[in-house]
Amino acid sequence: MKYNNVLITGGAGFVGSNIALKLKQDYPALRITCFDNLKRRGSELTLPRLRDAGITFIHGDIRNPEDMEIENIDLLLECSAEPSVLAGINTSPNYLLNTNLVGTINCLELTRKNNADILFLSTSRVYPIEYINSLNYEEVETRFNITDNQDVLGASSKGIAESFPVDKPRSLYGATKLASEILIAEYLETYGLQGIVNRCGVITGPWQMGKVDQGVFVLWVAKHYFNQNLSYIGYGGEGKQVRDFIHIDDLYSAIKVQLDNFDSYNKGVFNIGGGVENSLSLQELTKLCQKVTGNSIQIDSIKEDRPADLRFFITDSSKFIEKSGLKWQKNAEMTVSDIYQWIKDNEAALKPILS
Ligand SMILES: NC(=O)c1ccc[n+]([C@@H]2O[C@H](COP(=O)([O-])OP(=O)(O)OC[C@H]3O[C@@H](n4cnc5c(N)ncnc54)[C@H](O)[C@@H]3O)[C@@H](O)[C@H]2O)c1
């Protein structure tokens, strides 16, 4: 690890705080500063954990360049965001655009002034909805499966690879991320900086403050844990939509490899997600939640599709996997069990947020 001073924007959030704590564990001499405006409900719960680990916290907003006047940084991990794909659809897109796009510019200015490297958490949502929902699939008893005979570049039964086209709408959220990626590439080129972009599928695990529009795996476990209702929404209302997921521990392993070998990953754009082996339909997730929590809850059926929803998303991470040689360690049952245990251990603090 060639870095001494790391700034993690969104450092009190699910990804940012987990990465901060794991980095501090692996590299105790590393100085880590987490920067967050605590917009996400529940992010405040991570503050004592950061403090106890010797991580500095700055309460600031990436929308404000004045808050971003931070010096002596040699690496920026950009993990802040309004991360909901529904953001801006029925409300003003201002917060989304100002955080996810203007905020990226402020982050890039910080990296330029510090001559720091940047690692950016992008999303599989950069891929257009229409193309994904037009892919060939089969419907089996518990799920939709993506098949091998695809006409769209970058799509196969392994999922969606980086060569998938990006020339159609993808949600405002996805657009802010793709626009950020474009700006990052320009900053790297123009100012001779170094950077990596990770397009992540669903990430999950302990300390994710799951809610209806973001963090569906945690939401599902929590609703089972607290014995509350859920709904299967869209695509016939049967819960056959599929997502792959990556446990936060596996995402950390991937980021650690990149940070340890930044030069070799520099300027790369990588899909990082669980893949077919780590994918579940909502129906299958329900079964697993019943097994792990011991509770069965009422799940209603709403047939109408939700805006920006996808029949399935499976990340084809072959490019990263082949380069790094990594294998994901946490399967579905381990992931759901980890989330369950975390809720059980922190029930009083989490109940007002997750139920
Ligand atoms: N969790 C996932 O499934 C997933 C998937 C793909 C990509 N991502 C990306 O990973 C990154 C981290 O996501 P996450 O799951 O940890 O979300 P999160 O909501 O848990 O964390 C984001 C943090 O950013 C903070 N934040 C929001 N607006 C801010 C602002 N204007 N200034 C400073 N801080 C601000 C929030 O308070 C929160 O603590 C995001 O960029 C997200 O788009 C997440």
The ligand as an SDF file (V2000), in Angstrom:
LIG
                    3D

 44 48  0  0  0  0  0  0  0  0999 V2000
  -25.0710   -0.3010   -1.9900 N   0  0  0  0  0  0  0  0  0  0  0  0
  -25.1790   -0.7040   -3.2270 C   0  0  0  0  0  0  0  0  0  0  0  0
  -25.8540   -1.6940   -3.5300 O   0  0  0  0  0  0  0  0  0  0  0  0
  -24.4460    0.0350   -4.3230 C   0  0  0  0  0  0  0  0  0  0  0  0
  -24.4150   -0.5160   -5.6000 C   0  0  0  0  0  0  0  0  0  0  0  0
  -23.7090    0.1460   -6.6040 C   0  0  0  0  0  0  0  0  0  0  0  0
  -23.0650    1.3230   -6.3330 C   0  0  0  0  0  0  0  0  0  0  0  0
  -23.1270    1.8610   -5.0960 N   0  0  0  0  0  0  0  0  0  0  0  0
  -22.4260    3.1230   -4.8550 C   0  0  0  0  0  0  0  0  0  0  0  0
  -21.5810    2.9520   -3.7520 O   0  0  0  0  0  0  0  0  0  0  0  0
  -21.4510    4.1810   -3.0440 C   0  0  0  0  0  0  0  0  0  0  0  0
  -21.7710    3.9590   -1.5840 C   0  0  0  0  0  0  0  0  0  0  0  0
  -23.1320    3.5670   -1.4520 O   0  0  0  0  0  0  0  0  0  0  0  0
  -23.7150    3.0520   -0.0990 P   0  0  0  0  0  0  0  0  0  0  0  0
  -24.4820    1.8240   -0.3630 O   0  0  0  0  0  0  0  0  0  0  0  0
  -22.6620    3.0450    0.9270 O   0  0  0  0  0  0  0  0  0  0  0  0
  -24.7670    4.2010    0.2390 O   0  0  0  0  0  0  0  0  0  0  0  0
  -25.0310    4.9250    1.6440 P   0  0  0  0  0  0  0  0  0  0  0  0
  -26.2460    5.7450    1.4630 O   0  0  0  0  0  0  0  0  0  0  0  0
  -25.0200    3.9320    2.7490 O   0  0  0  0  0  0  0  0  0  0  0  0
  -23.7400    5.8370    1.8120 O   0  0  0  0  0  0  0  0  0  0  0  0
  -23.5930    7.0510    1.1550 C   0  0  0  0  0  0  0  0  0  0  0  0
  -23.1710    8.0790    2.1860 C   0  0  0  0  0  0  0  0  0  0  0  0
  -23.0400    9.3290    1.5060 O   0  0  0  0  0  0  0  0  0  0  0  0
  -23.5150   10.3340    2.3730 C   0  0  0  0  0  0  0  0  0  0  0  0
  -23.8910   11.5000    1.5650 N   0  0  0  0  0  0  0  0  0  0  0  0
  -25.0080   11.6690    0.7900 C   0  0  0  0  0  0  0  0  0  0  0  0
  -24.9950   12.8850    0.2400 N   0  0  0  0  0  0  0  0  0  0  0  0
  -23.8550   13.4910    0.6410 C   0  0  0  0  0  0  0  0  0  0  0  0
  -23.2950   14.7790    0.4060 C   0  0  0  0  0  0  0  0  0  0  0  0
  -23.9080   15.6630   -0.3710 N   0  0  0  0  0  0  0  0  0  0  0  0
  -22.1370   15.0790    1.0170 N   0  0  0  0  0  0  0  0  0  0  0  0
  -21.4920   14.1870    1.8330 C   0  0  0  0  0  0  0  0  0  0  0  0
  -21.9820   12.9600    2.0870 N   0  0  0  0  0  0  0  0  0  0  0  0
  -23.1470   12.6160    1.4970 C   0  0  0  0  0  0  0  0  0  0  0  0
  -24.6820    9.7100    3.1070 C   0  0  0  0  0  0  0  0  0  0  0  0
  -24.9700   10.3490    4.3370 O   0  0  0  0  0  0  0  0  0  0  0  0
  -24.1870    8.2790    3.3070 C   0  0  0  0  0  0  0  0  0  0  0  0
  -23.5730    8.1120    4.5680 O   0  0  0  0  0  0  0  0  0  0  0  0
  -22.3810    5.1700   -3.7420 C   0  0  0  0  0  0  0  0  0  0  0  0
  -21.6470    5.9270   -4.6440 O   0  0  0  0  0  0  0  0  0  0  0  0
  -23.3460    4.2730   -4.4840 C   0  0  0  0  0  0  0  0  0  0  0  0
  -23.8650    4.9190   -5.5980 O   0  0  0  0  0  0  0  0  0  0  0  0
  -23.7940    1.2440   -4.0750 C   0  0  0  0  0  0  0  0  0  0  0  0
  1  2  1  0
  2  3  2  0
  2  4  1  0
  4  5  1  0
  4 44  2  0
  5  6  2  0
  6  7  1  0
  7  8  2  0
  8  9  1  0
  8 44  1  0
  9 10  1  0
  9 42  1  0
 10 11  1  0
 11 12  1  0
 11 40  1  0
 12 13  1  0
 13 14  1  0
 14 15  2  0
 14 16  1  0
 14 17  1  0
 17 18  1  0
 18 19  2  0
 18 20  1  0
 18 21  1  0
 21 22  1  0
 22 23  1  0
 23 24  1  0
 23 38  1  0
 24 25  1  0
 25 26  1  0
 25 36  1  0
 26 27  1  0
 26 35  1  0
 27 28  2  0
 28 29  1  0
 29 30  1  0
 29 35  2  0
 30 31  1  0
 30 32  2  0
 32 33  1  0
 33 34  2  0
 34 35  1  0
 36 37  1  0
 36 38  1  0
 38 39  1  0
 40 41  1  0
 40 42  1  0
 42 43  1  0
M  CHG  2   8   1  16  -1
M  END
$$$$
